Amino acid sequence: MHPTVFALIGTLGLPELLIILAIIVLIFGANRLSGLGKGMGQAIRGFKDEMKPKDEPEQAKPPRDA
């Protein structure tokens, strides 16, 4: 971002981030946010699995709780 944008916005500290998080929880609800976090985790895990070279043999992975 351009430095003048930071001058207009300012820095985000812990109190500001907590207020933003509280607003997001009020809008979406805690249950929906936990589902969103789970979905993002699965997407990142899938992306990492696809980025592995295919010529490597797969190592035995412990089963994940669903």
N, C-alpha and C positions, 0 to 999 in steps of 0.2 A: 504494500500500500504506500501511497505517497505520504511524506512526512506531515503535510498540512492536514490530512485526514485524521491522523493521530492527535494533532493539536485540537481539532474540532471535537473529536470523540473523547479524548482523555484516556487514561489507563483504567483497566478494569481490575479492581482489587477483590479481595475475598468477600466483603459485604455486598458488592454489586453482583458478583457471581451467585451468591446465596439467594439474593432477591430474584434474579433471573430464574434460578432453579425452582424456587417456590412458585413463581408464576407458571412455569411449565407444568409442574405437578398439579396445580389447580386447574389448568386447562385440560390436560390429558388424563389425569388420574394416575395413581400409583400402579394399579394393575396393568394398565395399558403400557406404561413406561417399562415395567419389568419385561413384558412380552417383546417390546421393541428392543431392549437390551439383549434378550436371548436371541432374537432374530439376527441382530447385528453380529453377535458372537459366532453364530453358525455360518453367516456369510463370510466373515473373516477367516474362519477355520477352513471353509471350502475353498476360498481363494488361495490360501497358503498350500493346501493339498494339491491344487491344480498347478501351482508354480514350481512344484518339485520336478526335477528332471525325471522323465519316464524310464530311463535306462537303469536307474537305481532300484535294487530290490526293496520291496516294502518291508519295513520292520514291523514286528508284531506289536500292535497297539492294545493297551488295556481297554476293555469295553467302557463306554461312557454311559452314565445314567441319563435317561431321556426324560 
